[in-house]
Amino acid sequence: MEDYQHELVTISTELAISGYPPRDLLLQPDFVRMSQQQASSLSVEIPVLVGTPVSPDGERKLPSNGVVRAGPLSSHPNGEQTNRVVTRKQLLPSYDVFDETRYFQASNRSGICRTIGDLDLGVTICEDAWQAAGMTPSEYGVDPIENLAEWGRQGVELDVTVNLSASPYHADKVGTRIQVCRTASKVLNHPFLLANQVGGNDDLLFDGCSLAAWPDGTVVIAPSWKEGVLLIDIDNPSNSKWISSTAEDSLEIGNSQIKFMSSNDDGFEQDSDLIEDITDAVVTGLSDYCRKSNISKIVLGLSGGIDSALVAAIAVDALGSKNVRCVMLPSEFTSKHSLDDARSIAKNLDCVLNTVPISEAKNAVNKSLSEIFKGLRSDVTEENIQSRIRGLLLMAMSNKFGEMLLTTGNKSEVAVGYATIYGDMSGGYNPLKDLYKTRVFKISKWRNENPRAWMLGPKKEIINSSILDKAPSAELRENQKDEDSLPDYEVLDSILKALIDDELSVAEIVEMGYDREVVKEIEHLIYISEYKRYQSAPGTKLSRRAFWLDRRYPIVNRWRDNS
């Protein structure tokens, strides 16, 4: 490291010791105490700023979201060890997925870490940097970046300001982070470094992409979805290096995977680039959920349709072919087309395919209910019985073989309730929960054409044109098509995105050219399906407004937009 003029300092991510988000674990005093103890007992050769919960200084106070300085005062291994709290988070977000005012006490002091090696650092934690860029939904009473800048105007010269971050992923989030970091660097008039978490925790994903920005707008960004070290030379951005921590490329040290951006590049990506990013996200989300939950095997129902085909591909890319069981559960309404397509998918993915017909079980249930239902015509009840039989059989296999059941409903279906609770909604995780149907098609086509080295599945076309081209159908009655109950998915998804992601009014959507009756019907379906979403499996957050933590409506809700 002789190319570097300054000594080395290591920056971790926000709450690196406890993981983010720890949620109600933070209400356990011993959890907070042990986390801080672990941070304070670190013995490292290079000075490190590590994120950790910090115990309160009073009995009736909440803990802090803090940073501990660990290691020697210089980068020399034999230097004096000093471990202490250097800052606490000042801005606590309580919007979108965040509930930090529930758990933490806000600080009112700027974070300054003096003389680490020969560096003087400003220290901020995630949200602390977003106020200056105008990226928060409401004004805080303080601006930590502006406060650090004021210290500079008062003669406290800082070499660099760092930000320990756990910034959850959504599509094109990197462009927003670049704006935040560029603003901070310009206000402070020195380099600004953001270290971001990598991997999945429950429904939240963290894409990495740690970055550094300079006052002239230059930005250096680490690769997405990769663990490693971004080594930044604050005096010479072009001298920055990426050191991967993965076994397969542990010897890879260099800048080939780093993005170097000039001031005229805003960092926002085209839709084609986002498709690759989202594909990586859904695979990473499932992989980490399984790994961190000690789940090694997957089972899913394979219908021959596009949704289950994509879920099967995601599962195989995340866990490998030998760890995925596909199950076809045909009835008399299942077409030969679907049976052939299911076999094709399983063969292409090189995974097990079991076939368990449901007609006999369905007839037995109908017979049991025949006396009670006597004189009543068949309706959606009989359709849902089929779905619930499938859910029962899949859960039985999940129990017997110790394989987690994946559910396969996309965001379009989840939004309007076009899924059967305790039926096809059964499962432990849903990779498609935040993917609209139209994007399911795009990702499926992209996966066919762009196999990547990080995918554990076969590097070839997986989802054949027969599946991609046929009209979506639940196949719960003769000649059933999704469009019998729902608008065309291009129309449906556009309206759903406007209502859910963009929070537009009915009047605003009608002005976009959509039929008011159709918009109102979709709005109605969204609200009456809330109870289903409360009971649905967790799934990967991919958008700004995912169901559950992002979008929180009461189940009992009679309000409707009459604009």
N, C-alpha and C positions, 0 to 999 in steps of 0.2 A: 503494500500500500504506500510505497514511497512517493507516488505521484501526488499524494494529498498533503496540503500544507498544514491543515489542522489535525489535531488528534481525533480519534474515533469516538463517537457517541452513538448508542443504540436507542431507538425509539420503538416502543411496542404500540399495540392498538389499545383502544379504550376498553377498560375492564378485562384486560388480557388474562388476569389471574382467575377471575370468576367465570369468564365467558359472558357474552352479551346476546340476549338480555337474560339476566338471572331471575327477573320477575319476583315472585313472592319469596324466593330464597333470601332476598334482602331483608325480609321481615324476621329472619332468624338471626339473632345477635351472634351466635357462634359461627354462622357462615361468614358474616362480615369480619368478625375477629380473626378467624382462621385465614381468610383471604388476605387480609392486611399483613398477618404474621408471615405468610408465605412470601409476599412481596418484600417485606422488610428483612427476611432472612436470606435473600438471594446472595450468593457469593459468586461473582462474575469477574472476568478479567477486563472487560470493557465497561465503562460507565453506561448505565441503562436507565431510561425513564420508563417505568412500567405502570400500566393502568390497573387499578384495584379499588374495590370498595374500601372505604376508610371509616372506622368506628366513630360514632358521635362523641362529642366532648361533654355531653350531659345526658342524664337519664331519660329525659322526655324529648330528645331530639332524634331526628333521622340521621342515618349515616350519610357520608359524602361519596360522590363519584370522584376519586382522586388519582393522583400520580405520586409514586414513590421513586426517589432517586436511589439506585442501588449501585454497588461497586465502588471502585477506587475513584478518587478525585481527578485522576488523570487516567489515560489509557494504558499506563504501565502496570503490569500484573502485580507488582509488588507495592503498588501505591496504597495509601491508607484507605480502608473501606469506610464508607459512610452511607447509611441507609436512612432516609427520612422522607416525610411527606413534603412535596414541594409546591403542590397546588391542588385545589379542589374545583370541580366544575361550577361555573357561574350561571350559565343559562340551562335551564331544565325544560326540555320540550314536553308538551302535553297535547300533541296533535298526531294525526295519522296513526302510526303503530306505537307511538311513544307514550309512556305513563310515568315519566321520571319524577314529577312532583309528588307522586304517590310514595316514592321510595327514598328520595334524597333531599338533603338540605342544601340549598344553593349557597355558594360562597360569594362574598363581595370584594374579594381581593384578587388582583392580577397575579398571574403565575409567572414568576421570573426565577430562573435557575442560574445562579452565578458560578462562574469558574468551573465548568466541567471541562477538564483539559484546559485549553486556552479559549473556550467558547463561552459566551454569555447568551443564554437562551430565553426567549419568551415561551411559555408553555400554556397551551390551550387544549380543551377537550371537546371534540366534535362540534356540538351546537354553538359553542363559544365563537366560532368563526363565521357563522351563517348570518348573524345580525347585520354585520357590516355590508354584506352583499345584498341585503334586502330579500333574503330567501326564507324568512320566517313569516308565518301567517299573521302575526301580531307583533307589536313593538314590545321589547323588553325594556326594563328601566335602566339597563346598562349595556354598553357595547365593549366587550373585552378587547377587541382588536383596536378600537379607538383609544382605549385606556392604555394599551401598550405603546401605541404611537405617541401618546402624550408623555409617557415616561421618556421616550426618545427625545422629544422636544425639550424636556427638562434636563437633558444631559446624560441619561442612562442609555448608553449605546448598546444595542443588542446585535449580535452577529446574525441570528436566525431565529425565527419563531416556528415551533412545531405544534402539530395538532394530532393527538391520539384519538383515533376515530373508530366508530363502529357504525358505518353509514350503510343502511340496508339497501339492497339492490332493487331497482326496477329498471325497465328498459330505458336506455339513454340517460341513466343517472350520472355517468362520467362527465358529460358535458356540463351538467349543473355544478358538480364538484370543482371542475376547472374554473368556472366563473367565481366560485367562492374563494378559491386559493389565489387566483389572480388579483381579485379585489383586496384580499388581505395583504398580499405582498406589496401591492401598490400603495396602500395606506401606510404600511409599516416602513416602506422603502428598504426592505431587505428580503432575502429568500424566505419562503413559507413552505413548510414540509408537512404533508398529511400522510399518516400511516393508517391504512384501513385493513379491517379484518377480512379473512378469506374463509369461505365455507358456509354451511347451513346450520341453523339452530331452529328446530321445529319448522315453522312456516317461513321464517326469515332467511334470506340469503345475503351473503356478503361477497362481493366480486373481487375484492382486493383492489387492484389498480391504484396502489399507493402512488403519490405524486409529489412533485416539487414545482413551485412557481417562483419566478423572479420578477422584479419590478418592470422589466421591459416586455413582459408577456410571455417569455420563454417558459415552456412547461416540459417536464420529463415525467413519463408515466410508466409504471411497472405493468407487466402483462396481467390480464384478467384471469381469474379462477386458478391462479398458481400461487403456492406458498413459496416463500423465499425471502431474500434480502435485497432491497433496493439501496445500493450504495451511492450516495449523493456527494459530489464535490461541490460545495456551495459557491466556490470561486470559479468553477469551470463546469457548466452543465454537460458539455460534451464528454467529459471524463467520467460520467456516471456509469455504473455497471449493475447488472442483474445477476444475482447468485441464487440459482434454484435450489430448493431443499428436497426435491423429489429424488427418489432413488435412481430412476432411469436416466436423469440428466444431472446427477449430482456434481459432475465435473464441469458442467457448463457455466462458465463465468465470462460475461461479456455484455455487450449492449445490443445484441441482435434482436432481442425481444422487447427492448425499450422503445417507446414512442417518444420522439423528440418533436415538439410542436412549437411553431413560431406564433407570434401574437395575432396573426390573421387567421388562425385555425381555431374555431370555437369548440371543437371536440365532439359535436353532435353528429351522429351517424345516420347514414341512409338506411331505409327499411331493410334492404338486403343484408346489410351488416348486422342489424338488430336480430334478424332471424337466426344467424349463427350464434350470437350472444345468448339469445333466449334458449336455444337448444342446449347449449353448454349449461345454462342455469338450471333447466329442469332435470338434467342428468346429475349435476352436482347436488341439487336439492335432495333427490331421492337417495343418491349414494351416501351422503353425509347423514341423512335421517336414519338409514339402515345401519351404518357403521357405528354411529353414536348410541344407537339403541340395541346394539348387539343382534341385529337381524341380518341373517346371511342368505335367506331364500325368500322368493316371491311366488305368489300364485295370483292369477287373474283370469277372468272370463274373457274368452276370445270369440266375438260374435261374427267376425268377418267384415265388420264396419271399420271406418277410418279411426274412430277414437280408441278402440281397444287395440287396433293395429299399432298406433303410435305409442300407446302406453307399453305394449310389449317391447317395442324397439327401445324405448327409454329404459325399461327395466333391464334388458340385456346389455345395453351400453353402460349401465351403471354397475351391474353385478356380474355380468357374464352369462353366457347361454346356459351353462350347467346349473345355474342357480334360479332359473325361472321356469315355472310350470304354467302352461296355458291350458285352459279347459273350455271345450265347446259344449254348450248345453242346449241342443236343438229341441224344438217343438215341431208340431205339424205345420206351423207357419214359417219355419226357417227354410229359406230357399236353398236350392242346390248351389246357387251362385255364392251364397254366404258360407256354406260348408266348404266349398272349394277354396274360397279366399282365406278362410281360417287355416286350412291345411297349408296353403301357400306361405302364409306369414310364419307359421311355426317352423316350416322347412327352411325358409330363408334365414331365420334366426337361429336355427339349429338347437331348438329347445323342445322339451317334452310337450306333447299335445295329448290330453285325455279327452274322451268324448263321453258325456253323461246325459242321455236323453231325459227330458222332463215330462213328457206326455203322460206317462203312467202316474207320476206323482201329482200332476195337475188334475187328472181325472179323479184321483182319490180325494183330493181336497174339494173339488166341485161336488163329488158325491156326498161328502160329509156335510156340506152346506146346502144340499139340494132341498131339504125339507124347510129350512129357514128361508131360503131364497125362492121358494115355490111361487110361481106366478109373476116373478119379476124378470124383466128382460136382461140379457147380458149387456154389460157396459164396461167402463174402465176398471171396474172391480175385478173382473175375470182377467183382464190384461195385467193388472198389478199382481194377481196371484202368481202368474208365471214369473214375473220379475222377482218376487219374494222367494219362490222356490229356488230360483237360481242363486239368490243371495244365501239362502240356508245351506245349499249344497257346497257352495264355495267356502263359506265359513267353516263347514264341517271338515273340508280338506285342509283349510288353514290350521284348524285345531289339531287334526290328526298328524300332519306332517311338519308342524312348526314353521309354516310359511306365511308371511304377512300377505293379506289380501289387499291388492290395489283396486281402488274404484276408478272408473274411467269417464265420469261425466265432465264435460267441458264447461267453461264459464257461461256460455250461452244457455245451456240446459240448467245449470245451477241457478242462474239468474231468474228464469221464468218458471222454475219448478218442474221442468220436463224430465223428471227423474223420479224413481219410486223409492220413497223412504223405506228403510229396512229391506230393500230389494237391491237394485243396481247401485244404490248409494252406500251399501255395506262395504266396509273396508277400513284399513288402518291408515291409508295415505292416498292422496289423489294428485298425481303429477300435472293434470290438466285443469285443476280447479280455477286457475287464473288465466286460462287461454280460451279466447273466443273461438268458435267453430271455424271461422274463416282463417284464423292463424294456425289452427290445427292442420288444415290442408297445406298451408305454406311451409310449415315445419316438416311435414311428412315428405313433401316434394324435395325440400332442401336436403333432408337426411338421405334420400335416395341418391342425390347427385353429388354430395359432398362428404363422404366418410372421412373421419379424422382419426389421427393416431391415438388420441385420448379415449376414443370409444372402445369399449370392450367387446362390442358386437361385431359381426362380420362386416368387412369393408366392401360392401356392395349394395345394390338396390334391394331394399327390404319390402316396401309397400308397393305392390304392383298396380298397374293402371286400372285394372278391374275394380279395385277398391276405391281408387282416387276418383274414378269417373261415375260411379253409380250413385243414385239418389239415396241420401241417408234415410234409414228406417229402423224403428225399434223391433219390427217384425213380431208384433204381439197380436195381430189380426191379419186377415187376408188383404193383400195389396196395400198395406199400410205404408205411408210415407210421412216423414217429419213435416213436410210442407202442408199436409192435411190439417195440422194443428197450429203451425207456426208460419210466419212470413218467410220468404226466401232469406237464407242466412246472411247474405250481403246486406239486405235491408234490416233484418233483425239485429245484427251486430252493430251496425251504424247507429241505430236507435239506442241500443243498450249502452254503447260507449258514451253517447251523449247524455243519457240519464244517469249512468253510474260513474264513469270515469271523469266526465266533464261537469257533472251536476247542473246541466242545463234545464231550463224550464220547458214545460210542454209547448208553450207558445214559441220559444226559441227554436225548438226542434221542428215545429210545423213550418216556421219561416224558412227552414233549410230545404223544404220541399216534400216532407213526409205527411201522410194522411193522418189527420188528428185522431180519428177513431182507432187507427192502428197503434199510434203512440200511446193513447190512453189505455188500451187493452194491455199493452206491454208493461206500462207503469203499474197497472192493477196486478198483473201476474208477479211482478217483482215483489210487491208488498205482501201479497198473500202467501208467498213462498218463504218468507223469512224464517218461519218455524223449522222448515227443512234444513236451512243453512245452519241454524243453531246446533243441529244434530249431525252435521256432515263431517267427514274425515278432514283432517288438516291437509293442506296442500301448499305448493310452492307459490310464494308471492312473486309476481312478475311485473305488475303494473302499479301505477300510483294509487289505485283504488281497488285493492283486493277485498273480497268479502272477509269478514271477521273483525280484525283490528282496525283496518283502514276505514271501513264503512260499517257504522253501528246504528242500526235502526231497531226500535222496539218491535217485538212480535205483535203485540196488541196495538194496532195503529190504524186509525180510520181517516187520517189525513190524506188528501189527494190534491194534486196540483190542478186547479181549475182555470189556469191562465189560457 
